[in-house]
């Protein structure tokens, strides 16, 4: 199920409630909100992380007037072209630093979403019944998608909008896209879980099996995160490399 609109989220919520018997909205409470606020750190530093490389680039640009052997019109050429190129390098570098910080925050958000999934342990009887009956294919994946799209993404976008209202639209789209990609990549070995459930009788042991399954699903999460952010950063790195080479050639020629 692809989740793009509010209607898609509502359909996902209703599907989980009807087929799994679990109301994921009950996990959207004040404690969860406060935890997400604490984890979403990058909005506090978005200006610093982007502006510092720009400031450093500008300082290096100013120093260039005293370092390079410029005469007459070369001052004007360096002042215009050099300023533009240094600012571009600083801006792209700042965006790269910001994506690394966002990656750290998203990692924490996904981990917490998995912890929220573990809080459904008291619903283990319903979940066990659905998995054993085979009535719902990929029941655990459906539940995790519900946590991500019905609980995590709406709350994160609300918090982001409150903290950084000017850039929240762009940042929210990025966060939503990344969380969607990650949620689609997280896989649960449902067959193994089914076997473990059938092998135990007590609810406590069933809960332990559930916790182990969720923990094991995070093993490949770093690889998924690195790949996802690597794809996002690739265009920025390419543009930065091209601009740096052009800047070095420009400085070599003008000097």
NORHUMO-V166358 format. One record per residue. N is the residue number from 1. RES is the residue in three letters. PHI is phi as a letter, one per 30 degrees, with the letter a starting at -180 (none if undefined). PSI is psi in radians with two decimals (999 if undefined). NEAR is the number of other C-alpha atoms within 12 Angstrom. Layout:
N|RES|PHI|PSI|NEAR ; N|RES|PHI|PSI|NEAR
//
This chain:
1|UNK|none|2.09|21 ; 2|UNK|d|2.27|19 ; 3|UNK|c|1.90|26 ; 4|UNK|b|-0.57|18 ; 5|UNK|b|3.02|16 ; 6|UNK|d|-0.64|15 ; 7|UNK|d|-0.67|14 ; 8|UNK|d|-0.69|18 ; 9|UNK|d|-0.71|27 ; 10|UNK|d|-0.71|23 ; 11|UNK|d|-0.70|23 ; 12|UNK|d|-0.78|34 ; 13|UNK|e|-0.81|32 ; 14|UNK|d|-0.65|22 ; 15|UNK|d|-0.80|24 ; 16|UNK|d|-0.72|34 ; 17|UNK|d|-0.71|24 ; 18|UNK|d|-0.74|18 ; 19|UNK|d|-0.54|27 ; 20|UNK|c|-0.29|36 ; 21|UNK|i|0.42|24 ; 22|UNK|b|2.25|33 ; 23|UNK|c|1.71|26 ; 24|UNK|d|-0.33|36 ; 25|UNK|d|-0.38|29 ; 26|UNK|d|-0.23|20 ; 27|UNK|c|0.02|26 ; 28|UNK|c|1.34|28 ; 29|UNK|b|-3.12|16 ; 30|UNK|d|-0.67|14 ; 31|UNK|d|-0.73|14 ; 32|UNK|d|-0.74|26 ; 33|UNK|e|-0.82|27 ; 34|UNK|d|-0.67|15 ; 35|UNK|d|-0.70|24 ; 36|UNK|d|-0.67|33 ; 37|UNK|d|-0.73|27 ; 38|UNK|d|-0.62|20 ; 39|UNK|d|-0.54|29 ; 40|UNK|d|1.45|36 ; 41|UNK|d|-0.60|27 ; 42|UNK|e|-0.54|32 ; 43|UNK|d|-0.50|32 ; 44|UNK|d|-0.45|22 ; 45|UNK|c|0.17|22 ; 46|UNK|e|-0.68|28 ; 47|UNK|d|-0.77|22 ; 48|UNK|d|-0.79|20 ; 49|UNK|d|-0.55|28 ; 50|UNK|d|-0.68|30 ; 51|UNK|d|-0.54|25 ; 52|UNK|d|-0.84|24 ; 53|UNK|d|-0.59|26 ; 54|UNK|d|-0.76|28 ; 55|UNK|d|-0.74|24 ; 56|UNK|d|-0.76|23 ; 57|UNK|d|-0.69|29 ; 58|UNK|d|-0.71|25 ; 59|UNK|d|-0.76|19 ; 60|UNK|d|-0.67|22 ; 61|UNK|d|-0.78|30 ; 62|UNK|d|-0.74|21 ; 63|UNK|d|-0.55|18 ; 64|UNK|e|-0.56|24 ; 65|UNK|d|-0.52|24 ; 66|UNK|c|-0.35|15 ; 67|UNK|c|-0.77|13 ; 68|UNK|d|2.60|21 ; 69|UNK|d|1.47|18 ; 70|UNK|c|2.53|20 ; 71|UNK|b|2.46|14 ; 72|UNK|h|-2.03|11 ; 73|UNK|d|-0.32|12 ; 74|UNK|d|-0.53|21 ; 75|UNK|d|-0.74|22 ; 76|UNK|d|-0.80|15 ; 77|UNK|d|-0.80|21 ; 78|UNK|d|-0.71|31 ; 79|UNK|d|-0.61|24 ; 80|UNK|d|-1.05|17 ; 81|UNK|d|-0.78|21 ; 82|UNK|d|-0.75|37 ; 83|UNK|d|-0.81|29 ; 84|UNK|d|-0.81|23 ; 85|UNK|d|-0.69|33 ; 86|UNK|d|-0.71|36 ; 87|UNK|d|-0.65|32 ; 88|UNK|d|-0.78|32 ; 89|UNK|d|-0.78|38 ; 90|UNK|d|-0.73|32 ; 91|UNK|d|-0.81|31 ; 92|UNK|d|-0.69|33 ; 93|UNK|d|-0.72|32 ; 94|UNK|d|-0.71|31 ; 95|UNK|d|-0.65|34 ; 96|UNK|d|-0.78|30 ; 97|UNK|e|-0.69|29 ; 98|UNK|d|-0.71|32 ; 99|UNK|d|-0.59|35 ; 100|UNK|d|-0.66|25 ; 101|UNK|d|-0.71|26 ; 102|UNK|d|-0.69|35 ; 103|UNK|e|-0.76|34 ; 104|UNK|d|-0.75|22 ; 105|UNK|d|-0.75|29 ; 106|UNK|d|-0.68|41 ; 107|UNK|e|-0.79|32 ; 108|UNK|d|-0.65|28 ; 109|UNK|d|-0.76|37 ; 110|UNK|d|-0.74|44 ; 111|UNK|d|-0.72|34 ; 112|UNK|d|-0.60|30 ; 113|UNK|d|-0.64|42 ; 114|UNK|d|-0.61|39 ; 115|UNK|d|-0.67|28 ; 116|UNK|d|-0.67|34 ; 117|UNK|d|-0.63|40 ; 118|UNK|d|-0.42|29 ; 119|UNK|d|-0.09|25 ; 120|UNK|d|0.19|32 ; 121|UNK|e|-0.55|26 ; 122|UNK|d|-0.18|20 ; 123|UNK|c|0.29|24 ; 124|UNK|d|-0.55|33 ; 125|UNK|d|-0.80|24 ; 126|UNK|d|-0.75|27 ; 127|UNK|d|-0.75|38 ; 128|UNK|d|-0.74|36 ; 129|UNK|d|-0.78|21 ; 130|UNK|d|-0.71|28 ; 131|UNK|d|-0.77|31 ; 132|UNK|d|-0.63|26 ; 133|UNK|d|-0.29|16 ; 134|UNK|i|0.31|18 ; 135|UNK|d|-0.46|16 ; 136|UNK|b|2.04|24 ; 137|UNK|d|2.34|21 ; 138|UNK|h|0.91|28 ; 139|UNK|d|-0.71|35 ; 140|UNK|d|-0.72|41 ; 141|UNK|d|-0.66|33 ; 142|UNK|d|-0.74|38 ; 143|UNK|d|-0.76|48 ; 144|UNK|d|-0.72|42 ; 145|UNK|d|-0.62|41 ; 146|UNK|d|-0.76|44 ; 147|UNK|d|-0.77|42 ; 148|UNK|d|-0.89|45 ; 149|UNK|d|-0.52|45 ; 150|UNK|c|-0.55|39 ; 151|UNK|c|-1.03|38 ; 152|UNK|d|-1.01|46 ; 153|UNK|d|-0.85|38 ; 154|UNK|e|-0.69|28 ; 155|UNK|d|-0.72|33 ; 156|UNK|d|-0.75|41 ; 157|UNK|d|-0.61|34 ; 158|UNK|d|-0.78|24 ; 159|UNK|d|-0.75|31 ; 160|UNK|d|-0.72|36 ; 161|UNK|d|-0.63|23 ; 162|UNK|d|-0.63|19 ; 163|UNK|d|-0.68|24 ; 164|UNK|b|1.31|24 ; 165|UNK|d|-0.49|16 ; 166|UNK|d|-0.81|15 ; 167|UNK|c|0.16|18 ; 168|UNK|d|-0.60|22 ; 169|UNK|e|-0.86|19 ; 170|UNK|d|-0.81|16 ; 171|UNK|d|-0.70|29 ; 172|UNK|d|-0.67|31 ; 173|UNK|d|-0.70|20 ; 174|UNK|d|-0.82|25 ; 175|UNK|d|-0.80|40 ; 176|UNK|d|-0.75|32 ; 177|UNK|d|-0.79|25 ; 178|UNK|d|-0.79|34 ; 179|UNK|d|-0.63|41 ; 180|UNK|d|-0.78|32 ; 181|UNK|d|-0.81|28 ; 182|UNK|d|-0.76|37 ; 183|UNK|d|-0.56|41 ; 184|UNK|d|-0.43|29 ; 185|UNK|d|-0.41|25 ; 186|UNK|d|2.11|35 ; 187|UNK|c|2.54|29 ; 188|UNK|c|2.32|33 ; 189|UNK|d|1.44|25 ; 190|UNK|d|-0.57|30 ; 191|UNK|d|-0.74|20 ; 192|UNK|d|-0.71|18 ; 193|UNK|d|-0.70|32 ; 194|UNK|d|-0.74|27 ; 195|UNK|d|-0.72|19 ; 196|UNK|d|-0.65|26 ; 197|UNK|d|-0.72|31 ; 198|UNK|d|-0.40|20 ; 199|UNK|d|-0.26|15 ; 200|UNK|c|2.70|18 ; 201|UNK|c|-0.64|16 ; 202|UNK|d|2.63|16 ; 203|UNK|d|-0.58|22 ; 204|UNK|d|-0.78|16 ; 205|UNK|d|-0.58|20 ; 206|UNK|d|-0.68|30 ; 207|UNK|d|-0.66|28 ; 208|UNK|d|-0.74|22 ; 209|UNK|d|-0.68|30 ; 210|UNK|d|-0.78|38 ; 211|UNK|d|-0.73|28 ; 212|UNK|d|-0.69|24 ; 213|UNK|d|-0.78|31 ; 214|UNK|d|-0.71|36 ; 215|UNK|d|-0.71|24 ; 216|UNK|d|-0.45|21 ; 217|UNK|d|-0.28|31 ; 218|UNK|d|-0.12|29 ; 219|UNK|d|-0.68|18 ; 220|UNK|c|0.14|19 ; 221|UNK|d|-0.69|30 ; 222|UNK|d|-0.70|23 ; 223|UNK|d|-0.74|17 ; 224|UNK|d|-0.77|28 ; 225|UNK|d|-0.77|36 ; 226|UNK|d|-0.73|22 ; 227|UNK|d|-0.80|19 ; 228|UNK|d|-0.85|30 ; 229|UNK|d|-0.49|33 ; 230|UNK|d|-0.73|21 ; 231|UNK|d|-0.73|17 ; 232|UNK|d|-0.63|25 ; 233|UNK|d|-0.35|26 ; 234|UNK|e|-0.88|19 ; 235|UNK|d|-0.67|16 ; 236|UNK|d|-0.72|27 ; 237|UNK|d|-0.68|24 ; 238|UNK|d|-0.86|19 ; 239|UNK|d|-0.73|22 ; 240|UNK|d|-0.76|26 ; 241|UNK|d|-0.76|19 ; 242|UNK|d|-0.80|18 ; 243|UNK|d|-0.67|26 ; 244|UNK|d|-0.76|26 ; 245|UNK|d|-0.78|17 ; 246|UNK|d|-0.69|21 ; 247|UNK|d|-0.76|26 ; 248|UNK|d|-0.71|18 ; 249|UNK|d|-0.72|15 ; 250|UNK|d|-0.77|23 ; 251|UNK|d|-0.66|27 ; 252|UNK|d|-0.73|16 ; 253|UNK|d|-0.79|16 ; 254|UNK|d|-0.34|25 ; 255|UNK|d|999|20
//
